[in-house]
């Protein structure tokens, strides 16, 4: 079995429970470029009464469904009922979410090299966009250079 590269997940909420399909083409570009590989996707909603329910890709609008399928999104069952309910409980009533797991194919080679060198990842995190933007704006306004 081949080693897998680093794997990330995201839960993306959609107020009003509207999946427009605008994410699918961006995912397809990343998949086509070999940047990521979609491992699993799941969908969850919370109705106005607070009732949480998971739903399948096949229950989306056909155009949206086709876009996700072109992006290589398949439901493989990594997310269980407990995952869906936990994500759904965090949603505002009347909203829905996409749960997505992907392999960072672009980082597979470095991950293999780290493992081969007996390296150990001690920490990993993501800096929120608004913090990075704010820091960049501050640096530019205080004599920094743009990049």
N, C-alpha and C positions, 0 to 999 in steps of 0.2 A: 504494500500500500504506500502510495506517495505521501510525503509529508505535506501538510496543509500550511498555508501562510497564515499570518495573523487574521483573526476573525473579529469583526465588530458587529454591533447591533444598534438599531435605532427604533424608537417608537415615535411616530410622527402623527400628531393629532390634527384633526380637521373639524373645526367648528361647523355646525350645521350638517355634519355627516355627508359632506360633498367630496367625493373623489372625482376630480376633474380629468385625471389622466395626464396632467402636466409633468408629473414626476417620471413617468414611464420612459419618455424619450431620453431624458438625461441618464437614467439607469441603463438604457439600451446602448448609449454611446460609450459608457464606461465598460460595459460587458464586451461590446464589439472591439474596443481598444485593448482588451485583455488586462484592464486595470483592476476590475473586481469580478467575482463570480458570485451570483446570488445563490445562497444556500437554502434559504427558506423565507417565506412571507406568510403572514396571517393578517386577518382583519377583525376588528372588534368595534362594537358600537355600544353606546349607552343612550337609551331613549329618554324622553322628557320625564318619565316616571322614575328614572334611575336604574332601570333594568338593563343588565349587561348581557350581550350576546356576541358570540363569535360568528363569522360568516366566511364563506368561501370566495375565492377568486371568481368562480362561475356565477356568483350572485351580484357581481358588479355590472354596471352598464356595459353592453357588449363592446363598445368602442374603447372604453377604459380597460376592460378585460384584455382585449387584443393588444393594447399597448403594453401592458404588463407582461403578457406572454412573449411579445417580441423582445422584451428586455431580458428574457430568460428567467422570469419569476415563476417558480413552481412552488406548490405547497408540498413540502416533504415531511411534515409532521414533527419538526423539532420543537415547535411550540405546543405545549399541552393545554388542557382546559384551565389549569391553575394559572398558567402564564397569561392566558387571554383574560381571565377574570381579574387578575391583579392589575393588568394594564387598563382594563375597562373601568375599574373602580377609581382610577386616577383621572378619568375623563370628566369633563363638564357634561351635564345632561344635554342631550340633543347633539352630541358630537360622536366622532368615530376616529379610529386610528389604524395606521398601517404599522405592523411589526415586521421588521426586516432584518435578516442576518446575511452578511456577505463576507467572503474571503477577500482580503486585500492581496490579490494575485501579484501586484506590483512589488510587494514586500516579501514574497516567498523566498527569493534567492538570499536576501539578507537574513531572514529567519533561519533558513537552512544553515547558513554560515555561522550564525550565532550558536545554534545547536551543536554543530560540528566542532566548534571551539570550546564546548562546554560552558558557553556563556549562559547567564541567567538574567532574565528581565526582572528588574527589581521594582520598576514603577512605570506606569504609562497613564497618560491622561490626555484630555482634549481641552484646549482653552476655548471658552465660548466666544463666538463671533463678535459680540458687542464689546467684549473686553479687549480683544485684539484691535478692533476698529478704533476704540477709544485711545488705546496706547499709541497707535500709529498717528492718529490725529494730533495727540499731545506732542509726540516727537516732532512732527512736521511744524507745528506752531512754535516749537522751541528750538528751531534751527537744525532739526534732523533732515536727512535726505529721503526722498521717496524712492521706493523700489518697485 
